């Protein structure tokens, strides 16, 4: 067996050793790492006080203590400890644990919290915020893999939920985080708002502007062969049309003169002129 395997076994065995004790409340140490792990809810605190007044401290609900050297550090049960102490009690039932380091103690505390709660909203944000997202590990020493998957397994949610929660922690506005805390909006709704904001907005269709002063006139289209022949025929037809018009004018004048002569002859015959004299008159 390798030395590392022996050390790991010793750590696991040491961590598993725990014992129930009655500790003096004044000897219990509070540190921020565990006080801020999950938010203490005022309504839960008041209900717990009332329950403890009526039923005392229930067996199986001991607070959890990490014995670090000579210190007794409270890692889970801050609401129970506060409620019990507020009723004037000086001692409290505890389970004392031995952990190798802060990460192991925090992992245990988060699991205990999750076992009692349906993680959502602020509680979910608090839980995920306390984990290490360094590439390749979660919060458990020696456990390798995708951080979101390791953390998801430890707090009892999906890896996707962990990733969504982490994004909200990083990118949500102070107003959005406050709304989650007050249960005015869900964590998923804030996540959707963040994602919607990232989507590119469609560009408005711009109308094509044409500057009439700068647009050059279109070049004339080349004539087809048929168009060229048609124009040539038109040119040829113009003189012929002129000649035809001249003939028409000349014929018209001749016809008018003839009609005039006929009318004159009829008029003279009616006056009694002889044909010989009429012929002489027309010939003159």
Secondary structure, DSSP 8 states (H G I E B T S, - for coil): --HHHHHHHHHHHHHH-EEEEEEEGGGEE--HHHHTSS---HHHHHHHHHHHHHH-S-TT--EEEEEETTEEEEEE-HHHHHHHHHTT-SEEEEEEE--SSHHHHHHHHHHHHHHHS---HHHHHHHHHTS---TTB-SSTT-BS-HHHHHHHHHTS-HHHHHHHHHHHHH--HHHHHHHHTTSS-HHHHHHHHHHHHS------------TTT----------HHHHHHHHHHHHHHHHHHHHHHHHHHHHHHHHHHHHHHHHHHHHHHTT--HHHHHHHHH-
